[in-house]
């Protein structure tokens, strides 16, 4: 069973001017697709070849010798989730239960945005900033490095921001803070609310 690159939920030029079509060409068309192509070369003949993507991530995360399989499978999932976190109609503020949950956990939506941005901007090297729901129902902001992902633990991911350089270098060069600032114009709060449940 070959893994496939999931389609983007919008056109490659739909996130402009905050994220250019050229960025999507590289980030989705080259990087995300590259993880799919690589995983399809790594799993044939292994115990992973008939597993779902989530099972591949879960199982390979436990085996040091399978780090390459983990990295590529987790990056496929992380990127697929990230694209859903963005929308041409995104931005603004959340409402309803999500607004209440963010206000309860962080004091205000603005404070959440500031704390999340700080985590995204200050992550050393490459990786991800996440809003997650903990097992006890509380919300938290976390950083993961490289391909690491909350789905290998008990946290439920609600929102992510990709802070690998390939996410922003075409549009913002080395100015990660400018990219994170622009990111808030694209956040798909409906998707985040659905993840909250």
C-alpha positions, 0 to 999 in steps of 0.5 A: 500500500503506497502512501499518497500526498493528500491534496491541499484544501485550497489552491496554491495561490489562495494564501497570498499575500501572507504565504506565496504560491512559490512557498506552496510550490516548494513547501507542499510540492517539494518538501511534503511530497518528498517525505511521501516519496521517501517513505514509499522507498523505506517501508516495502518489505518491512513490518510497516508496509501494510500499516496506516500512517498513524500506526507507522508513526506510533510503531517507528517512534519506539524503534531507534533503528527506524528513525528514518521511517519515523521522520518521514511518516511524522512529517507527512502527518505534521504537514497534512495537519498544518495545511488544514490549520490554514485557510484563505478565510482564516484569521481574526478571533475564534468564537464559541467553545474555543474562545472560552477554552483559550480565555480560560487557559491563557487569560485572553485570546491575545495572550494565547496568541502572544505565548504561542508566537513566542514558542514558535519564534524561539524554538531552536533549530527546526520544528513545530509550535503546537496548541494541544489539549492535554489528557485532563482537558486543559490546553497547553502550548508545546514545541517539538523539534524536527519531525517530533509530533504530539500524536506519539503521546497522549496530547491531542493537537489542535493547531500547529505552526511549522517553523522549519526554514522551508516554511518561510524562507521564500517569503520572509527570508530569515525573519521567522517573527514576520512569518509567525505574525503573518501566520495569524492572518491564515489560522483556520479557527473552524478546524481548531474548534473541530479538533477541540471537540 
